[in-house]
């Protein structure tokens, strides 16, 4: 069922076009990834869908009573973290309070008024169940925990939250609110891998429509089954995840380029024929030339393909390293607290290793120990023969912010000519006045590109990369990935970019709780193995729990058997006692002298009847015990 449709929608900011002739239909349950270069109009499109902006041209149709939630980059909150989530469920709590009032009223009402009140209460209860009223507080606890808020933080005043915490709280509010369409602008910002995985599960479990802007390609692959690509004011839809879009988009570009080149050849051919016909001076040929010119004028000419400026990146090595590139023996590092210990690992020539772990686990510290910036607390690090390290620091500390771009590169590689320096910088999109900008004036992406260029020119045979994809757009990430795939040296990279890790690594070193575990595969392989371990651990825990329950049950059975045995023994003693008393009475009743006192004889006879009945009942109980066994 179509929820929203765009027909020839265009939007301009003053006179600058942002979106042009946008057409698409959004179906219920669609999971859409919205991608495109920075400034292509992605956020503007979300605002148009939400109804916060009105198009300059075209028509937007929406289903009646459609509820749309927009996660923006700037959200405001009041009260505590928990209360700001609780506020979402106020309609449920009001309904619950109304039901409590009806319950009190029913206790004091009779007759038809009671029937009417019970009918109203039943309808309210049905609505309360439909609104999932009984689970709202457990939902809040689950979402806050999943998004990285520990229980101590639930009572924090929202005005004291950091920017990242506010972003996560805004995401929590969006997930807890029952919308028909969820519009999420960069929801994975400020999230670590675990909270991103929680978000992926939440969105996959959500049977609603989702449109998400994200630079996290792995996230897009996991969540989206449709991609909207914005490019030069136009939108094209692709059925599939991001990886499918990436492949298909390249094919589309190649096809368009071929069609454009073929059309240009045909235009030139027709123009040459028209020129020749016209130059011959014959009336018939001139008329033919004019006819061809009219057809050519009517031809809808294709726009020239817009070639995106792309960095040409290739890492080369000056010398080959030995087989053993890096060996760590009993590595340990502590500051106030121990970061890691017992690290024993070897990295071989040609290995591409991804070092992963939570923020603060010690990944960057280990990298700095390897490059010699800081020492280990204990243990040893050995580099192999002919190993030359190239280090990319995520803080980009190797850059001098007071130098110009051209001087930053030339000072490190003074043997390069002026032409070579300018050529290399041009390949990394530094041209014209960009060369004379101060490094401190560059954006994060520009600084990353400059650092990568310096790294490329180093011709190192062992690259240690600390979050190299930070600040890079999707195209630049793909270029870096392609370059690293062709690299003949060895790589150790720290990254939270799961797509990048999948593309370039053949081993994963997972740093968790101060220890490193090695996995002989890429990130997907690591996930698969850890899930298997979790499953085995769960089965083991389940087995332990089952054994414990079985032991408890066995103890209960044994206690029950002991109880029954004791009861049976008491019953048998009772039967023996009754039989003995009955035998004594029978002896007395058999004495003829007894009947001289008729009243005494009648009492003894009544006592015998009572004893006989008690004995019969005891024997019945005894038989029942035997049957149960």
C-alpha positions in Angstrom: 0.0 0.0 0.0 1.4 3.4 -1.1 1.9 5.7 1.9 3.6 8.6 0.1 4.2 9.4 -3.5 6.3 12.2 -5.1 5.4 13.4 -8.7 7.7 15.8 -10.5 8.7 17.3 -7.2 11.3 20.1 -7.4 12.7 22.2 -4.6 15.0 25.3 -4.8 16.7 27.4 -2.1 16.2 30.9 -3.3 17.4 30.4 -6.9 19.7 27.4 -6.3 18.1 24.1 -7.3 18.4 21.4 -4.7 16.0 18.7 -6.1 14.6 18.4 -9.6 11.6 16.4 -10.9 11.7 13.8 -8.2 9.4 10.8 -8.6 9.0 7.8 -6.3 6.4 5.8 -4.4 6.9 4.8 -0.8 5.2 1.5 0.1 4.2 0.4 3.7 7.1 -1.5 5.2 9.8 -0.2 2.9 13.3 0.0 4.3 15.1 2.6 2.3 18.7 3.9 2.4 19.0 7.4 1.1 22.6 8.0 -0.2 24.4 10.7 -2.2 27.2 13.1 -1.9 27.3 15.8 0.9 25.0 18.6 -0.2 23.1 16.5 -2.7 19.8 17.2 -0.9 19.3 14.2 1.3 18.2 16.1 4.4 16.0 18.4 2.3 14.2 15.3 0.9 13.5 14.0 4.4 12.1 17.4 5.4 9.8 17.3 2.3 8.6 13.8 3.2 7.9 14.9 6.8 5.9 17.9 5.6 8.3 20.5 7.1 9.0 21.9 3.6 6.8 22.6 0.6 8.0 21.9 -2.9 8.3 24.7 -5.4 6.9 22.4 -8.1 5.2 19.0 -8.3 2.9 17.1 -6.0 3.3 15.1 -2.8 0.5 12.7 -1.9 0.2 11.3 1.6 -2.0 8.6 3.1 -4.6 10.1 5.5 -3.6 10.2 9.2 -0.1 9.2 8.5 2.2 9.5 11.5 5.8 10.4 10.6 8.7 10.6 13.0 11.9 12.5 12.1 15.2 12.0 13.9 17.0 15.3 13.3 20.5 16.3 14.2 19.2 18.7 16.9 16.6 17.6 19.5 15.6 19.0 22.8 14.6 17.2 26.1 13.4 18.0 29.6 13.7 16.1 32.9 15.6 12.9 33.4 16.7 10.4 30.7 14.0 7.9 31.9 11.3 10.5 32.3 11.9 11.9 28.8 11.1 8.4 27.5 8.2 7.9 29.9 6.6 11.1 28.5 6.0 9.3 25.2 3.5 7.0 26.9 1.4 9.6 28.7 -1.8 8.6 26.7 -1.4 5.1 28.0 -0.9 6.2 31.6 -3.9 8.5 31.3 -6.0 5.6 30.0 -4.6 3.4 32.9 -5.6 6.0 35.4 -9.1 6.2 33.9 -9.4 2.4 34.3 -8.4 2.6 38.0 -11.1 5.2 38.5 -13.7 2.9 36.8 -12.5 0.0 39.0 -13.2 2.1 42.2 -16.6 3.2 40.8 -17.7 -0.4 40.0 -17.2 -1.4 43.6 -19.9 1.1 44.5 -22.3 0.7 41.6 -25.2 -1.7 41.0 -27.8 -2.4 38.3 -27.8 -1.0 34.9 -25.2 1.6 35.8 -22.8 -1.2 36.7 -23.4 -2.9 33.4 -22.7 0.3 31.5 -19.6 0.9 33.6 -18.3 -2.6 33.0 -18.9 -2.2 29.2 -16.9 1.0 29.2 -14.1 -0.7 31.3 -13.9 -3.6 28.9 -13.5 -1.3 25.9 -10.8 0.7 27.7 -9.0 -2.5 28.7 -9.1 -3.7 25.1 -7.6 -0.4 23.9 -5.0 -0.5 26.7 -3.9 -4.0 25.5 -3.9 -2.8 21.8 -1.6 0.1 22.9 0.7 -2.5 24.5 0.2 -0.7 27.8 1.5 -3.6 30.0 5.0 -3.5 28.5 5.8 0.2 28.0 8.2 0.4 30.9 10.0 -2.8 29.9 10.3 -1.3 26.4 11.9 1.8 27.8 14.4 -0.2 29.8 15.2 -2.4 26.8 15.8 0.5 24.4 17.9 2.6 26.9 20.0 -0.4 27.7 20.4 -1.3 24.0 21.5 2.2 23.1 24.2 2.2 25.8 22.6 3.9 28.8 23.4 2.1 32.0 20.9 2.1 34.8 22.9 4.8 36.7 22.4 7.2 33.8 18.6 6.8 33.6 18.2 9.4 36.4 20.6 11.9 34.8 19.1 15.3 34.0 19.0 15.7 30.2 20.7 19.1 30.3 23.8 17.4 31.6 24.1 15.0 28.7 26.9 15.1 26.2 26.2 15.6 22.5 26.5 11.9 21.8 24.2 11.0 24.7 21.6 13.4 23.5 21.8 11.9 20.0 21.2 8.4 21.5 18.4 9.6 23.6 16.7 11.2 20.6 17.0 7.9 18.8 15.5 6.1 21.9 12.5 8.4 21.8 12.0 7.8 18.0 12.1 4.0 18.5 9.7 4.0 21.4 7.1 6.2 19.5 4.6 4.3 17.3 5.0 6.0 13.9 4.0 4.8 10.5 7.2 6.2 8.9 10.5 6.6 10.6 12.9 9.2 9.0 16.4 8.8 10.4 19.2 11.3 9.5 22.6 9.7 10.3 21.3 7.5 13.3 24.6 5.7 13.7 26.6 8.8 14.6 27.8 8.5 18.2 27.0 4.8 18.3 29.6 2.0 18.9 29.4 -1.3 17.1 27.2 -3.0 19.8 24.6 -0.2 19.9 24.6 -0.1 16.0 23.9 -3.8 16.0 21.0 -3.2 18.5 19.6 -0.5 16.2 19.9 -2.9 13.2 17.9 -5.5 15.1 15.3 -3.0 16.2 14.7 -1.6 12.7 14.6 -5.1 11.2 12.0 -6.1 13.8 10.0 -2.9 13.2 7.2 -3.7 10.7 7.0 -0.1 9.6 8.5 2.1 6.9 12.0 3.4 7.4 14.1 5.9 5.4 17.6 6.3 6.7 20.5 8.6 5.7 23.8 6.9 6.6 27.4 6.7 5.6 27.6 3.3 7.3 27.5 1.0 4.3 27.4 -2.2 6.5 24.4 -0.8 8.3 22.7 0.0 5.0 23.3 -3.6 3.9 21.8 -5.0 7.1 18.7 -2.8 7.2 17.7 -1.6 3.7 16.2 -3.5 0.8 15.9 -0.4 -1.4 18.3 2.5 -2.1 17.4 6.0 -3.2 20.4 7.7 -4.8 20.5 11.5 -5.1 22.9 12.8 -7.7 23.0 16.3 -9.3 19.4 17.1 -8.1 17.9 13.9 -9.4 16.8 10.7 -7.7 17.1 7.1 -8.9 15.7 4.1 -7.0 17.4 0.7 -6.8 15.8 -2.5 -5.5 18.4 -4.1 -3.2 20.8 -3.3 -0.5 23.8 -0.9 -0.7 26.2 -3.5 -2.1 23.7 -4.2 -4.9 23.3 -0.5 -5.6 27.0 0.0 -5.7 27.4 -2.7 -8.4 24.4 -1.7 -10.3 25.2 2.0 -10.2 28.6 1.4 -11.8 27.0 -0.6 -14.6 24.5 2.2 -15.1 27.2 4.8 -15.4 29.1 2.6 -17.9 26.0 2.1 -19.9 25.1 5.8 -19.9 28.6 6.7 -20.9 28.5 4.2 -23.8 25.1 5.5 -25.0 26.3 9.1 -24.8 29.4 8.3 -26.8 27.4 6.5 -29.4 25.0 9.4 -29.7 27.8 11.9 -30.0 29.3 9.7 -32.8 25.9 9.7 -34.6 25.5 13.5 -34.2 29.0 14.1 -35.7 28.2 11.7 -38.6 24.9 13.5 -39.3 26.6 16.9 -39.1 29.3 15.8 -41.5 26.6 14.6 -44.0 24.7 17.8 -43.7 27.9 19.8 -44.2 28.7 17.9 -47.3 25.2 18.1 -48.8 25.1 21.8 -48.1 28.6 22.4 -49.7 27.7 20.6 -52.9 25.3 23.4 -53.9 22.7 21.2 -55.5 19.1 22.0 -54.6 18.1 18.4 -54.0 21.1 17.7 -51.7 20.5 21.0 -49.9 16.9 20.0 -49.2 18.1 16.6 -47.9 20.6 18.4 -45.7 18.0 20.7 -44.3 15.7 17.7 -43.6 18.5 16.0 -41.7 19.2 19.2 -39.8 15.5 19.3 -38.7 15.7 15.7 -37.5 18.9 16.5 -35.7 17.4 19.5 -34.0 14.5 17.4 -32.8 16.8 14.8 -31.4 16.8 14.7 -27.5 20.5 15.0 -26.8 21.8 13.2 -23.7 23.6 15.3 -21.1 27.3 14.7 -20.9 28.1 12.1 -18.1 29.2 14.0 -15.0 32.5 12.4 -14.0 33.0 12.6 -10.3 36.3 13.9 -9.2 38.0 10.9 -7.6 41.3 10.5 -5.8 43.7 8.2 -7.6 45.3 6.2 -4.8 47.9 3.5 -5.0 50.2 2.3 -2.2 53.5 1.0 -3.4 56.4 -0.6 -1.4 60.0 0.3 -1.8 61.4 -3.0 -0.5 59.9 -6.4 0.4 59.7 -7.3 4.0 60.6 -10.7 5.6 58.0 -13.4 6.2 57.5 -12.4 9.9 56.4 -8.7 9.9 55.4 -8.3 13.6 55.7 -10.5 16.7 54.3 -9.5 20.1 55.4 -11.5 23.1 53.5 -11.3 26.5 52.5 -7.7 25.7 51.1 -5.7 28.6 50.2 -2.0 29.0 48.9 -0.3 32.1 48.3 3.3 33.0 46.1 3.8 36.1 44.5 0.6 35.2 45.6 -2.4 33.0 44.5 -2.0 29.4 45.7 -5.3 28.0 48.0 -8.2 29.0 49.1 -11.6 27.8 49.2 -10.4 24.1 51.0 -13.0 22.0 50.5 -12.5 18.3 52.3 -12.7 15.0 51.5 -10.8 11.8 52.9 -12.3 8.6 53.8 -10.7 5.3 50.7 -10.1 3.2 48.4 -10.2 6.2 45.7 -7.6 6.5 44.5 -7.5 10.1 41.6 -5.6 11.6 42.0 -4.6 15.2 38.6 -4.2 16.8 37.2 -3.5 20.3 35.2 -1.1 22.4 36.2 2.5 22.7 38.8 2.8 25.4 39.8 -0.8 25.2 43.4 0.0 24.2 43.5 -0.4 20.4 45.2 3.0 19.7 47.5 2.4 22.6 48.6 -0.9 21.1 49.2 0.7 17.7 51.3 3.4 19.3 53.3 0.8 21.1 54.0 -1.0 17.8 55.2 2.2 16.1 57.4 3.1 19.1 55.5 6.2 20.2 54.9 4.7 23.7 56.5 1.7 25.5 54.9 -1.5 26.7 54.6 -1.9 30.5 56.0 -5.4 30.0 56.6 -7.8 27.1 58.4 -7.3 23.8 57.5 -6.2 20.3 59.7 -7.4 17.4 59.6 -6.1 13.9 60.8 -8.4 11.1 63.6 -7.8 8.6 63.2 -4.9 6.1 60.0 -3.8 7.8 59.2 -0.1 7.1 56.1 1.3 8.9 53.7 3.8 7.6 51.4 5.1 10.3 48.0 6.9 9.8 47.0 8.5 13.1 43.3 9.1 13.5 44.1 12.4 15.3 46.2 13.4 12.3 48.9 14.6 14.8 51.5 14.2 12.1 50.2 17.3 10.3 51.5 20.7 11.0 48.5 23.0 11.2 50.6 26.1 10.6 52.0 25.0 7.3 50.4 25.4 3.9 49.2 22.2 2.1 52.1 22.3 -0.5 54.7 22.9 2.2 53.4 20.1 4.4 54.0 17.7 1.6 57.2 19.2 0.1 59.0 19.5 3.5 58.6 15.7 4.0 59.6 14.8 0.5 62.1 17.5 -0.5 63.5 15.5 -3.5 60.2 15.8 -5.4 60.0 18.4 -8.1 57.5 21.3 -8.1 55.7 19.6 -10.9 55.5 16.2 -9.1 54.3 17.9 -5.9 51.5 19.7 -7.7 50.6 16.5 -9.7 50.3 14.4 -6.6 48.2 17.1 -4.8 45.9 17.4 -7.8 45.3 13.7 -7.8 44.1 14.2 -4.2 41.8 17.1 -5.2 44.1 19.9 -4.0 44.3 22.4 -6.9 44.6 26.1 -7.4 44.3 28.1 -4.2 43.9 24.9 -2.1 47.7 24.4 -2.3 48.3 27.5 -0.3 45.6 27.0 2.4 46.9 26.4 5.9 46.5 22.8 7.0 44.6 24.1 10.1 41.9 25.6 7.7 41.2 22.2 6.1 38.1 20.1 6.8 38.4 16.7 8.4 38.1 15.0 5.1 40.7 17.2 3.4 43.2 16.5 6.3 42.6 12.8 5.9 43.2 13.0 2.2 46.5 14.9 2.8 47.6 12.3 5.4 46.8 9.4 3.0 48.8 11.1 0.3 51.8 11.4 2.6 51.4 7.8 3.6 51.2 6.7 -0.1 54.5 8.5 -0.9 56.2 6.8 2.0 56.3 3.5 0.1 56.2 1.7 3.5 55.7 -2.1 3.4 53.7 -2.2 6.7 50.8 0.1 7.1 49.3 0.8 10.5 46.0 2.6 10.0 44.0 4.1 13.0 40.4 4.7 11.8 41.5 5.7 8.2 37.9 6.0 6.9 36.9 8.7 9.5 35.9 11.9 7.7 35.9 10.2 4.2 32.8 10.2 2.0 31.6 6.9 0.5 33.5 7.4 -2.8 36.7 8.1 -1.0 36.2 5.0 1.3 35.8 2.8 -1.8 38.9 4.3 -3.4 40.9 3.6 -0.3 39.5 0.0 -0.1 40.5 -0.6 -3.7 44.0 0.7 -3.1 44.5 -1.5 0.0 43.2 -4.6 -1.8 46.0 -4.1 -4.4 48.7 -3.3 -1.8 51.5 -5.8 -1.7 52.6 -5.0 1.8 51.1 -5.9 5.2 48.3 -4.0 7.0 47.1 -3.6 10.6 44.0 -1.4 10.7 41.9 -0.1 13.6 38.4 0.5 12.4 34.7 0.7 13.4 33.7 0.6 9.8 32.5 -3.0 9.4 32.1 -2.7 5.6 35.7 -1.5 5.3 36.9 -4.4 7.6 35.0 -6.9 5.4 36.5 -5.4 2.2 40.2 -5.3 3.2 41.0 -7.7 6.1 41.8 -11.4 6.2 42.2 -11.6 10.0 40.5 -10.0 13.0 42.2 -9.3 16.3 39.4 -8.7 18.8 40.5 -6.8 21.9 38.1 -7.5 24.7 38.5 -7.3 28.5 42.2 -6.8 28.2 42.9 -9.8 26.0 43.2 -10.3 22.2 41.6 -13.2 20.3 42.6 -13.9 16.7 40.0 -14.9 14.0 41.3 -16.2 10.6 38.8 -14.3 8.4 37.1 -11.0 7.8 34.5 -9.2 10.0 31.6 -11.4 8.8 33.7 -14.5 9.7 34.4 -13.0 13.1 30.7 -12.4 13.7 29.9 -15.9 12.6 32.4 -17.5 15.0 31.5 -15.3 18.0 27.8 -16.1 17.5 28.7 -19.8 17.5 30.7 -19.3 20.7 27.8 -17.5 22.2 25.4 -20.3 21.1 27.8 -22.9 22.6 28.1 -20.9 25.8 24.3 -20.5 25.9 23.9 -24.2 25.4 26.4 -24.9 28.1 24.7 -22.5 30.4 21.4 -24.1 29.5 22.9 -27.6 30.1 24.2 -26.4 33.5 20.8 -24.9 34.3 19.1 -28.2 33.2 21.4 -30.2 35.3 20.8 -28.0 38.3 17.1 -28.2 37.8 17.4 -32.0 37.4 19.4 -32.2 40.6 16.8 -30.1 42.5 14.0 -32.3 41.0 15.9 -35.4 42.1 16.3 -34.1 45.6 12.6 -33.2 45.7 11.7 -36.8 44.5 14.0 -38.3 47.1 12.5 -36.1 49.8 9.0 -37.1 48.6 9.9 -40.8 48.6 11.3 -40.4 52.1 8.2 -38.7 53.3 6.0 -41.4 51.8 8.2 -44.1 53.4 7.9 -42.5 56.8 4.1 -42.1 56.3 3.8 -45.8 55.3 5.8 -46.9 58.3 3.6 -44.9 60.6 0.5 -46.3 58.8 1.8 -49.9 59.3 2.4 -49.2 62.9 -1.1 -47.9 63.2 -2.5 -51.0 61.5 -0.5 -53.3 63.9 -1.9 -51.3 66.8 -5.5 -51.5 65.5 -5.2 -55.3 64.8 -3.8 -55.9 68.3 -6.6 -53.9 69.9 -9.2 -55.6 67.8 -7.7 -59.0 68.8 -7.9 -58.1 72.5 -11.6 -57.0 72.1 -12.4 -60.2 70.3 -10.9 -62.1 73.2 -13.0 -60.2 75.6 -16.2 -60.5 73.6 -15.6 -64.3 73.4 -15.8 -64.6 77.2 -19.4 -65.7 78.2 -19.1 -64.0 81.5 -19.1 -60.6 79.7 -22.7 -60.9 78.8 -23.7 -60.9 82.5 -23.2 -57.2 82.2 -25.2 -56.3 79.1 -24.3 -52.6 79.0 -20.5 -53.4 79.1 -20.9 -56.0 76.4 -22.7 -53.4 74.2 -19.9 -50.8 74.8 -17.2 -53.3 73.9 -19.1 -54.4 70.8 -19.5 -50.7 69.7 -15.7 -50.2 70.3 -15.0 -53.3 68.2 -17.1 -51.9 65.3 -15.2 -48.6 65.5 -11.8 -50.3 65.6 -12.8 -52.5 62.6 -13.9 -49.5 60.6 -10.6 -47.7 61.5 -8.7 -50.8 60.4 -10.5 -51.0 57.1 -9.7 -47.3 56.4 -6.0 -47.8 57.3 -5.8 -50.9 55.1 -7.3 -48.8 52.2 -4.7 -46.2 52.7 -2.0 -48.8 52.8 -3.3 -50.3 49.5 -3.2 -46.9 47.9 0.4 -46.4 49.0 1.4 -49.7 47.4 -0.5 -48.8 44.1 1.4 -45.5 43.9 4.7 -47.2 44.2 
